[in-house]
Amino acid sequence: MAAIDVILPVKNGMPFLAEAVDSIRSQTFSDWRLIVLDHGSTDCSLETAQRYAEADDRISVHSCPQADSIGSLRNIGLSLCDSHYVLLQDADDISFPDRMEKTAEVFAQNPDMLAVGGEAVVIDPQGRTTGYMPVLASPAAISAAAIFNFPMIHPASALNLFAVNRLGGVYGRDFLNMAPPSDSITVNKLAEDYIMFGQLALAGKCANLKRPFIKYRRHAGSVGVTSQAGQIDVSLAVSRFLAKSLSFMHGTEIFDPAPFCNHGDYVFDDDSKDYSDEFGVMAGALSRGLGSSAELRRELAFREVMATRRLAAMAWRFAKFRSRHASLPGEGRTVRNWLLKNVRRGKYVYRPGPNAAGAFGYAQ
């Protein structure tokens, strides 16, 4: 049994798979096992992974074409793990050499921690740096943000498998069982990682280190590129599920978080232009459910920016927020996207449909 198992799902992962595997083999922490899950690749991904397995007995390859979704594939991976910790690695990303070492240190110092993540350097298909993805760090900050957006970078994260198993944690399903069955949801793809980590953030401690753990590759085949509208749609449903779970968990008033979410750096929008009353209900429920903290006050300060859907009010509130708090890039992009859409009637806007089912399209 290794100290750390690594789950690496892949489907047609060429030409990036070799770099992903090499980044695991180059870790400063050597007590690991890499579990490659091939999801019916039709390129050379399976054969490439098998060659690595022949050269390094710490690597095992499992062909899983029967998995009906990426959520099911990840759960197969979890079922194959027997280590204390599970590192999550995508087939198109690159882990920095000290990622395992630093992750293991945090878990060793915090035995009750459920998940540990880090930041990411953004690269293009050629490996050139194009950006940086900072994250919130403390467990309180992650719990406060979890209902509105995914507060961790999934492929830069790791799980305390023993603790997650005690909770019954799996991808894509309700394992907290706090909300009534009628409010429970299943998410097999697009946001299966969000519903998993969102529940973990409500159930216990999750933290991020303020240092890069991976090079996060953006390319034309990335899910965030090919399925952005659908991903936002599903993420809004997850946000609503998490809010109800929190409300039933702590006996607080039920609220709708959707108007204050910023999945994909877009604001959920409909005909209503003032959500001040809804914000008050939500702020009270979160304060009672999560407890007062500087992190929650900061999170609510940003969410209040979106409470009034008027150009001058939103711009003023965001300027006020930035004067008091360090803002994340995604927060600035969210406000900018909404302002530009309404100032210039931008060409690409999100249109919600029934139950937040919507799509991107051209503004009329």
FIMI-662600 format. One line per 5 residues: number of its first residue (from 1); their letters; for each residue x, y negated, z of N, C-alpha, C. Coordinates in steps of 0.2 Angstrom, whole numbers, plus 2048, in hexadecimal, padded with zeros to 3 digits. Each point is the difference from the previous one (the first is absolute). Layout:
NUM	a	X:Y:Z:X:Y:Z:X:Y:Z; ...
END
This chain:
1	maaid	804:806:800:7FC:7FA:800:804:7FA:800; 7FF:7FB:7FB:804:7FA:800:7FD:7FB:805; 804:7FB:801:7FD:7FA:805:7FB:7FC:7FC; 801:7FF:7F9:7FC:7FC:7FC:7FE:804:7FA; 7FA:801:7FE:7FD:802:7FA:7FF:7FA:7FC
6	vilpv	801:801:7F9:7FE:7FA:7FB:7FB:803:7FB; 7FB:7FD:800:7FB:801:7FB:801:7FC:7FA; 801:803:7FA:800:7FD:7F9:7FC:802:7FB; 7FA:7FD:7FF:7FB:803:7FB:802:7FD:7F9; 7FF:804:7FB:802:7FD:7F9:7FC:803:7FB
11	kngmp	7FE:7FC:7FB:7FD:802:7FA:802:7FC:7FB; 804:803:7FB:803:7FD:7FA:804:7FA:803; 805:802:804:804:7FB:804:807:7FE:7FC; 801:802:7FA:806:7FE:7FD:7FF:7F9:7FD; 805:7FC:7FF:807:802:801:802:7FE:807
16	flaea	7FC:7FF:805:802:7FD:807:801:805:805; 7FE:806:7FF:800:805:805:807:802:803; 805:800:7FB:807:802:803:802:7FA:805; 7FF:7FA:7FE:802:7FB:805:7FD:800:807; 7F9:802:800:7FD:801:806:803:806:804
21	vdsir	801:805:7FD:803:806:803:807:7FF:803; 804:7FD:7FB:807:7FE:802:800:7FB:806; 7FB:7FC:801:800:7FB:806:7FF:804:806; 7FC:806:800:7FF:804:806:807:804:801; 803:802:7FB:806:804:801:806:7FB:803
26	sqtfs	7FF:7FA:7FF:806:7FB:802:7FE:7FD:807; 7FC:803:803:7FE:7FD:807:806:801:805; 801:7FB:804:805:801:806:7FE:805:805; 7F9:801:800:7FD:805:805:800:807:7FC; 803:805:802:800:806:7FC:7FB:806:801
31	dwrli	7FD:7FF:806:7FC:806:802:7F9:7FF:7FD; 7FF:801:7FA:7F9:7FF:7FD:7FF:806:7FB; 7F9:800:7FE:7FE:805:7FB:7FC:7FC:7FB; 801:801:7FA:7FC:7FC:7FB:7FB:805:7FD; 7F9:7FE:800:7FB:804:7FD:7FD:7FD:7FA
36	vldhg	802:802:7FA:7FD:7FD:7FA:7FA:804:7FE; 7FB:7FC:7FF:7F9:802:7FE:7FF:7FE:7F9; 800:805:7FB:7FF:7FE:7F9:7F8:801:7FF; 7FD:7FB:7FD:7F9:800:7FF:7FE:801:7F9; 803:805:7FD:7FF:802:7F9:803:7FC:7FB
41	stdcs	806:7FE:801:804:7FC:7FB:801:804:7FA; 7FF:7FB:7FA:801:803:7FA:807:7FE:7FC; 804:7FC:804:806:7FE:7FE:805:804:803; 806:7FE:802:805:804:803:801:800:807; 7FB:7FD:803:800:7FF:808:801:806:804
46	letaq	7FC:805:7FE:801:806:804:806:804:7FF; 803:800:7FA:806:803:7FE:806:7FC:804; 7FF:7FA:800:806:7FB:803:800:802:807; 7FA:800:804:800:801:807:802:807:801; 7FF:805:7FC:802:807:801:808:800:800
51	ryaea	803:7FC:7FB:807:800:800:803:7FD:806; 7FD:7FB:803:803:7FE:806:7FF:805:806; 7FB:804:800:7FF:805:805:805:805:800; 802:802:7FA:805:805:7FF:807:7FD:802; 801:7FA:800:806:7FD:802:800:7FE:807
56	ddris	7FB:7FF:804:7FF:7FE:807:7FB:804:803; 802:805:805:7FB:804:803:7FB:7FC:805; 801:7F9:801:7FC:7FC:804:7FA:7FE:7FC; 800:801:7F9:7FA:7FE:7FC:7FC:806:7FE; 7FA:800:801:7FB:805:7FD:7FB:7FD:7FC
61	vhscp	7FE:803:7FB:7FB:7FE:7FB:7FA:804:800; 7FA:7FD:7FF:7FA:803:800:7FC:7FD:7FB; 7FD:805:7FC:7FC:7FE:7FA:7F9:800:802; 7FC:7FA:800:7FA:800:803:7FB:7FD:7FB; 7FF:803:7FA:7FC:7FD:7FB:7F8:800:802
66	qadsi	7FF:805:805:7F9:801:802:7FD:7FA:805; 805:7FC:802:7FE:7FA:804:7FB:7FB:7FD; 7FA:7FF:802:7FB:7FC:7FC:801:7F9:801; 805:7FD:804:801:7F9:801:807:7FF:803; 803:7FA:800:806:7FF:803:7FF:800:808
71	gslrn	7FA:7FF:802:7FF:801:808:801:807:801; 7FD:805:7FC:800:807:802:808:802:7FF; 803:7FD:7FB:807:802:7FF:804:7FE:806; 7FF:7FA:803:804:7FE:806:7FE:804:806; 7FA:802:800:7FE:805:806:803:807:7FF
76	iglsl	801:802:7FA:804:806:7FF:807:7FF:803; 803:7FB:7FE:807:7FE:803:800:800:807; 7FB:7FD:804:800:800:807:7FF:807:803; 7FD:804:7FD:7FF:807:802:806:804:800; 805:7FE:7FB:806:804:7FF:805:7FD:805
81	cdshy	7FF:7FB:803:805:7FD:805:800:803:807; 806:801:803:800:803:806:805:7FC:805; 802:7FA:7FD:805:7FC:804:7FC:7FB:805; 804:7FD:803:7FD:7FB:805:7FE:7F9:7FC; 803:7FF:7FB:7FF:7F9:7FC:7FF:802:7F9
86	vllqd	7FC:7FC:7FC:7FF:801:7F9:802:7F9:7FD; 804:800:7FB:802:7FA:7FC:7FC:801:7FA; 7FD:7FA:7FE:7FC:800:7F9:805:7FD:7FB; 800:803:7FA:804:7FE:7FB:7FC:800:7F9; 800:7FB:7FC:7FD:801:7FA:805:801:7FA
91	addis	7FE:803:7FB:805:803:7FB:803:7FA:7FC; 7FD:7FA:800:803:7FA:7FC:804:7FB:805; 800:802:806:804:7FB:805:807:803:802; 803:7FB:803:807:802:802:801:7FE:808; 802:805:804:801:7FF:807:807:7FD:801
96	fpdrm	800:7FB:804:807:7FE:802:803:805:805; 807:801:800:804:805:803:7FE:801:807; 7FF:7FB:804:7FF:800:807:7F9:800:802; 7FB:801:7FB:7F9:801:802:7FE:805:805; 802:806:7FF:7FF:805:805:803:7FF:807
101	ektae	806:7FE:800:803:7FF:806:7FD:7FA:804; 7FE:7FB:7FD:7FC:7FA:804:7F9:803:802; 7FD:803:7FC:7F9:803:801:801:804:806; 804:805:800:801:805:806:802:7FC:806; 804:7FB:800:801:7FC:806:7FA:7FD:803
106	vfaqn	7FC:7FD:7FC:7FA:7FD:803:7FB:805:803; 7FF:806:7FD:7FC:805:803:803:803:806; 807:800:800:803:803:807:7FF:7FB:805; 800:7FA:7FF:7FF:7FB:805:7F9:7FE:802; 7FB:803:7FB:7F9:7FE:802:7FC:807:7FE
111	pdmla	800:805:805:7FD:806:7FF:7F9:800:7FE; 7FC:7FB:802:7F9:7FF:7FF:7FF:7FD:7F9; 805:7FE:7FC:7FF:7FD:7FA:7FD:805:7FB; 7FA:7FE:7FC:7FD:804:7FB:804:7FF:7F9; 802:7FA:7FF:803:7FF:7F9:805:7FB:800
116	vggea	805:800:7FC:805:7FB:800:801:7FF:7F8; 800:7F9:7FF:802:7FE:7F9:805:7FB:7FF; 801:7FD:7FA:805:7FB:7FF:7FE:7FC:7FA; 804:7FB:7FE:7FF:7FC:7FB:803:803:7F9; 7FF:7FC:7FB:802:803:7F9:803:7FB:7FC
121	vvidp	805:801:7FC:802:7FC:7FA:7FC:803:7FA; 7FD:7FB:7FD:7FD:802:7FA:804:800:7FA; 800:805:7FC:804:801:7FA:7FC:802:7FA; 802:7FE:7FA:7FD:802:7FA:802:807:7FD; 7FD:802:7FA:802:807:7FE:807:801:7FF
126	qgrtt	804:7FA:7FF:807:801:7FF:804:7FF:806; 7FD:800:806:803:7FF:806:802:7F9:802; 7FE:7FB:7FC:802:7F9:802:7FC:7FD:805; 802:7FD:805:7FD:7FD:805:7FB:7FA:7FE; 7FA:801:801:7FB:7FB:7FE:7FC:7FC:806
131	gympv	801:803:806:7FC:7FD:806:802:804:806; 7FC:7FE:805:801:803:807:7F9:800:803; 7FF:805:804:7FA:802:803:801:800:808; 7FF:7FA:803:800:800:808:7FA:803:803; 800:802:806:7FB:803:803:7FF:7FD:808
136	laspa	7FA:801:802:7FF:7FE:807:804:806:804; 802:7FE:806:805:805:804:7FC:803:806; 7FD:7FD:804:7FE:803:807:7FA:804:7FF; 7FF:805:805:7FA:804:800:7FA:7FB:800; 800:7FB:804:7FA:7FB:801:7FF:7FD:7FA
141	aisaa	805:7FE:7FC:7FF:7FC:7FA:7FD:805:7FA; 802:806:800:7FE:805:7FB:7F8:802:802; 7FF:801:806:7F9:802:802:7FB:7FA:7FE; 802:7FA:801:7FC:7FA:7FF:7FF:7FF:7F8; 805:802:7FC:800:7FF:7F9:7FC:806:7FC
146	aifnf	800:806:804:7FE:806:7FC:7F9:800:7FD; 7FC:7FC:803:7F9:800:7FD:800:7FC:7FA; 804:7FB:7FF:800:7FC:7FA:804:802:7FA; 805:804:802:805:801:7FA:804:806:803; 804:803:7FC:805:806:802:806:7FC:802
151	pmihp	801:801:807:805:7FC:803:807:803:800; 801:806:7FD:806:803:7FF:801:802:7F9; 806:801:7FE:802:803:7F9:801:807:800; 7FB:804:7FD:7FF:807:801:807:804:7FF; 803:7FF:7FA:806:803:7FE:806:7FE:804
156	asaln	7FF:7FB:805:806:7FE:804:7FE:802:807; 7FB:805:801:7FE:802:807:802:807:802; 7FF:801:806:801:807:802:7FB:801:806; 7FE:807:801:7FB:802:805:803:804:806; 7FE:7FF:806:801:804:805:7FB:806:800
161	lfavn	803:806:7FD:7FB:805:7FE:7FC:803:806; 804:801:805:7FD:803:806:7FA:7FC:802; 801:7F9:801:7FB:7FC:802:7FA:7FF:7FB; 802:800:7FA:7FA:7FF:7FB:7FC:807:800; 803:805:800:7FD:807:800:7FB:800:806
166	rlggv	802:7FD:806:7FC:800:806:7F9:7FC:7FF; 801:7FB:7FC:7FA:7FC:7FE:7FC:803:7FA; 803:805:7FD:7FC:803:7FA:801:7FC:7FA; 806:7FC:800:801:7FC:7FA:801:803:7FA; 7FC:7FE:7FB:801:802:7F9:7FF:7FB:7FB
171	ygrdf	802:800:7FA:7FF:7FB:7FB:7F9:801:7FD; 7FD:7FA:7FF:7F9:7FF:7FD:7FA:802:804; 800:802:806:7FA:801:804:800:7FD:807; 7FA:800:802:7FF:7FD:807:802:805:805; 805:7FF:804:802:804:805:7FF:7FE:807
176	lnmap	7FF:7F9:801:7FE:7FD:806:7F9:802:802; 7FC:801:7FB:7F9:802:802:7FC:7FB:805; 801:7FA:7FF:7FD:7FB:804:7FA:7FD:7FD; 800:7FF:7FA:7FA:7FD:7FD:7FB:806:7FF; 7F9:7FE:7FF:7FB:806:7FF:802:803:7F9
181	psdsi	7FE:806:7FF:801:804:7FA:7FE:7FC:7FA; 7FA:7FC:800:7FE:7FD:7FB:805:7FA:7FD; 804:7FE:805:805:7FB:7FE:807:803:7FF; 801:806:800:806:803:7FF:801:801:7F8; 806:7FF:7FE:802:800:7F9:806:805:7FF
186	tvnkl	800:802:7F9:806:804:7FE:803:7FC:7FA; 807:800:800:804:7FC:7FB:805:805:7FE; 7FF:802:7FA:805:805:7FE:806:7FD:7FC; 7FF:7FA:7FD:805:7FD:7FC:7FF:7F8:801; 805:7FD:7FD:801:7F8:800:801:7FD:807
191	aedyi	7FD:803:805:801:7FD:807:800:805:805; 802:806:7FE:800:806:805:805:7FE:805; 805:7FD:7FF:806:7FE:805:7FD:7FA:804; 7FC:7FC:7FE:7FD:7FA:804:7FC:803:805; 7FB:805:7FF:7FB:802:805:804:804:805
196	mfgql	806:804:7FE:804:803:805:803:7FC:804; 804:7FB:7FE:804:7FC:804:7FB:7FA:804; 7FB:7FF:7FD:7FB:7FB:803:7FE:803:807; 7FE:807:7FF:7FD:803:806:806:801:805; 806:801:7FE:806:801:805:801:7F9:803
201	alagk	7FF:7FB:7FD:801:7F9:803:7FB:7FF:805; 7FA:802:7FF:7FB:7FF:805:800:805:806; 803:806:7FF:801:805:805:806:7FF:805; 805:7FD:7FD:806:800:804:805:7FB:7FD; 807:801:801:805:7FB:7FE:803:802:7FA
206	canlk	800:7FB:7FB:804:801:7FA:804:7F9:7FF; 806:801:7FE:805:7FA:800:804:800:7F9; 802:7FA:7FF:805:800:7FA:806:7FC:802; 806:803:7FD:806:7FC:801:801:7FB:7FB; 803:7FA:802:801:7FA:7FC:806:801:7FC
211	rpfik	800:806:7FC:806:801:7FC:7FE:804:7FA; 803:800:7FA:7FE:804:7FB:801:808:801; 7FB:804:7FE:801:807:801:800:803:7F9; 7FD:7FD:7FB:800:802:7F9:801:7FB:7FB; 801:802:7FA:800:7FC:7FA:7F9:803:7FD
216	yrrha	7FB:7FB:800:7F9:802:7FD:800:7FE:7F9; 7FF:805:7FC:800:7FF:7F9:7F9:7FE:7FD; 7FF:7FB:7FC:7FA:7FE:7FD:801:801:7F9; 7FB:804:7FD:801:801:7F8:7F9:801:7FE; 7FF:801:7F9:7FA:800:7FD:7FB:806:802
221	gsvgv	804:805:803:7FC:806:802:7FE:800:808; 802:7FB:803:7FE:7FF:807:7F9:800:801; 7FD:803:806:7F9:800:801:7FD:7F9:801; 804:7FC:803:7FE:7F9:801:800:7FC:7FA; 803:802:7FA:7FF:7FD:7FA:7FB:803:7FC
226	tsqag	7FF:807:7FF:7FB:803:7FC:7F9:800:803; 800:800:807:7F9:801:803:7FF:7FA:805; 802:7FA:7FE:800:7FB:806:7F9:7FE:802; 7FB:800:7FB:7F9:7FE:802:7FD:806:804; 801:806:7FE:7FD:805:804:803:801:807
231	qidvs	807:7FE:800:803:801:807:7FE:7FB:804; 7FE:7FA:7FE:7FD:7FA:804:7F9:802:802; 7FD:803:7FC:7F9:803:801:800:805:806; 804:805:7FF:800:805:806:803:7FD:806; 805:7FC:800:803:7FD:806:7FB:7FC:804
236	lavsr	7FB:7FC:7FC:7FB:7FD:804:7FB:805:803; 7FF:805:7FD:7FC:805:804:804:803:806; 806:801:800:804:802:805:800:7FB:806; 801:7F9:7FE:800:7FB:805:7F9:800:804; 7FB:801:7FC:7F9:800:804:800:806:804
241	flaks	802:806:7FE:800:806:804:804:7FF:806; 806:7FD:800:805:7FF:805:7FC:7FB:805; 7FD:7FB:7FE:7FD:7FB:804:7FA:803:804; 7FC:805:7FD:7FB:803:804:803:805:805; 805:803:7FE:804:805:805:802:7FC:806
246	lsfmh	803:7FA:7FF:802:7FC:805:7FA:7FE:805; 7FB:7FE:7FC:7FA:7FE:804:7FD:805:805; 800:806:7FD:7FD:806:804:805:802:805; 806:800:7FE:806:802:805:800:7FC:806; 7FE:7F9:800:801:7FC:805:7F9:7FD:802
251	gteif	7FB:802:7FD:7F9:7FD:802:7FF:7F9:7FE; 803:7FD:7FB:7FF:7F9:7FE:7FB:7FF:7FB; 7FE:7FA:7FE:7FC:7FF:7FB:802:802:7F9; 7FC:803:7FC:802:802:7F9:801:7FA:7FC; 805:800:7FC:801:7FA:7FB:803:802:7F9
256	dpapf	7FF:7FC:7FB:802:802:7FA:807:7FC:7FE; 805:804:800:807:7FC:7FF:801:7FE:7F8; 7FC:802:7FC:802:800:7F9:801:7F8:7FE; 7FC:7FB:802:801:7FA:7FE:807:7FD:802; 803:803:805:807:7FE:802:806:804:7FE
261	cnhgd	7FE:805:7FC:806:805:7FE:803:7FD:7FA; 806:802:7FF:804:7FD:7FA:804:806:7FC; 7FC:805:7FF:803:806:7FC:802:7FE:7F9; 806:802:7FE:803:7FE:7FA:801:7F8:7FF; 800:7FD:806:801:7F8:800:7FA:7FD:7FD
266	yvfdd	7FA:803:800:7FA:7FD:7FE:7FB:7FF:806; 7FC:7FB:7FF:7FB:7FF:805:7F9:803:7FE; 7FD:804:804:7F9:803:7FE:7FC:7F9:800; 7FC:800:7FA:7FC:7FA:7FF:7F9:802:7FE; 7FB:7FC:802:7F9:800:7FE:7FD:7FA:800
271	dskdy	7F9:7FF:800:7FD:7FA:7FF:800:7FC:807; 801:803:805:801:7FC:807:806:7FC:800; 800:7FA:802:806:7FC:801:803:7FF:807; 7FC:802:805:802:7FE:807:7FF:806:804; 806:803:803:800:806:804:802:7FE:807
276	sdefg	7FE:7FA:802:802:7FE:807:7FD:804:805; 7FA:801:800:7FC:804:805:803:807:800; 801:803:7FA:802:807:800:807:800:803; 804:7FB:7FF:807:800:803:7FF:800:807; 7FC:7FC:803:7FF:800:807:7FE:806:803
281	vmaga	7FC:804:7FD:7FE:807:802:806:804:800; 804:800:7FA:805:804:7FF:806:7FF:805; 801:7F9:801:806:7FF:805:7FE:802:807; 7FA:7FF:802:7FE:803:807:801:807:800; 7FD:804:7FB:801:807:800:807:803:801
286	lsrgl	804:7FC:7FC:807:803:800:804:7FE:806; 7FE:7FA:803:803:7FE:806:7FE:805:806; 7FA:802:800:7FE:805:805:803:807:7FF; 800:802:7F9:802:806:7FF:808:801:800; 804:7FC:7FE:807:800:800:803:7FD:806
291	gssae	7FD:7FB:803:803:7FD:806:803:7F9:7FD; 801:7FB:804:803:7FA:7FE:807:801:7FF; 803:7FD:7FB:807:800:7FE:802:7FB:7FC; 806:7FE:800:803:7FB:7FB:7FF:802:7F9; 801:807:7FF:800:803:7F9:7F8:7FF:7FE
296	lrrel	7FC:802:804:7F9:7FF:7FE:7FE:7F9:7FE; 802:7FC:804:7FE:7F9:7FF:803:7FD:7F9; 806:803:7FF:803:7FE:7F9:7FC:803:7FB; 7FE:806:800:7FC:803:7FB:7FA:7FD:7FF; 7FC:7FE:805:7FA:7FD:800:800:7F9:7FD
301	afrev	806:7FC:801:801:7FA:7FE:801:800:7F8; 803:805:7FD:800:801:7F9:7F9:802:7FD; 7FD:804:804:7F9:803:7FD:7FB:7FA:800; 801:7FB:805:7FB:7FA:800:801:7FC:7FA; 806:800:7FD:801:7FC:7FA:7FB:802:7FB
306	matrr	7FE:806:7FF:7FB:802:7FB:7F9:800:802; 7FF:7FD:806:7F9:800:802:7FC:7FB:7FD; 803:7FA:7FD:7FC:7FB:7FD:802:800:7F8; 7FC:802:7FC:802:800:7F9:7FF:7FA:7FC; 804:7FB:802:800:7F9:7FD:807:7FF:7FF
311	laama	802:7FD:7FA:807:7FF:7FE:804:7FC:805; 7FD:7FA:802:804:7FC:805:800:803:807; 7FB:803:802:800:803:807:805:806:800; 800:804:7FB:805:806:800:807:7FD:7FF; 801:7FB:7FC:807:7FE:7FF:802:7FD:807
316	wrfak	7FC:7FC:803:802:7FD:806:801:805:806; 7FC:805:800:801:805:806:806:804:7FF; 802:801:7F9:806:804:7FF:806:7FC:802; 800:7F9:7FE:805:7FC:802:801:800:808; 7FA:7FF:803:801:800:808:802:807:802
321	frsrh	7FE:805:7FD:803:807:802:807:800:7FF; 803:7FE:7FB:807:801:7FE:804:7FB:805; 7FD:7FB:802:804:7FB:805:801:803:807; 7FC:805:801:800:803:807:803:807:800; 800:804:7FA:802:807:7FF:804:801:7FA
326	aslpg	805:805:801:803:802:7FA:7FC:804:7FC; 7FE:7FE:7F9:7FC:804:7FC:804:805:7FC; 7FC:805:7FE:803:806:7FC:7FE:7FE:7F9; 804:802:7FB:7FF:7FF:7F9:7F9:801:7FE; 7FE:806:802:7F9:802:7FE:7FB:7FB:802
331	egrtv	800:7FD:806:7FC:7FB:802:7FF:7FA:7FC; 806:7FE:7FE:801:7FA:7FB:7FD:802:7F9; 801:806:7FE:7FE:802:7F9:7F8:800:801; 7FD:803:805:7F9:800:801:7FD:7F9:7FF; 802:7FC:804:7FD:7F9:800:801:7FD:7F9
336	rnwll	806:801:7FD:802:7FD:7F9:7FB:803:7FB; 7FF:806:800:7FC:804:7FB:7F9:7FD:801; 7FD:7FF:806:7F9:7FE:800:800:7F8:7FE; 804:7FC:802:800:7F9:7FE:801:800:7F9; 804:803:7FC:801:800:7F9:7FA:802:7FD
341	knvrr	7FD:805:802:7FA:803:7FD:7FA:7FA:800; 800:7FD:805:7FB:7FB:801:801:7F9:7FD; 807:7FF:800:802:7F9:7FD:800:801:7F8; 803:805:7FD:800:801:7F9:7FC:805:7FD; 7FC:803:804:7FC:806:7FE:804:805:7FC
346	gkyvy	805:802:804:805:805:7FD:7FD:806:7FD; 804:803:7FB:7FE:805:7FC:7FF:807:803; 803:801:806:800:806:803:7FD:800:807; 7FA:802:801:7FD:7FF:807:7FC:807:802; 800:801:806:7FC:806:803:7F9:7FE:801
351	rpgpn	7FC:805:7FD:7F9:7FF:801:7FD:806:803; 7FE:7FF:807:7FD:805:803:7F9:802:7FE; 7FF:807:800:7F9:802:7FE:7FD:803:806; 7FA:804:800:7FD:803:805:805:804:805; 7FF:7FF:806:805:803:805:807:7FF:7FF
356	aagaf	801:7FA:7FD:807:7FE:7FF:803:804:7FA; 7FC:803:7FC:803:803:7FA:800:7FB:7FA; 806:7FE:7FE:801:7FB:7FB:806:801:7FB; 801:7FB:7FD:806:801:7FB:803:7F9:7FE; 805:800:7FD:803:7FA:7FE:7FE:7FE:7F9
361	gyaq	7FF:7FA:7FF:7FD:7FE:7F9:802:7F8:7FF; 7FE:7FE:7FA:801:7F9:7FF:7FB:7FC:803; 802:7FA:802:7FB:7FB:803:7FC:7FD:7FA; 7FA:7FF:802:7FB:7FD:7FB:800:7F8:801
END
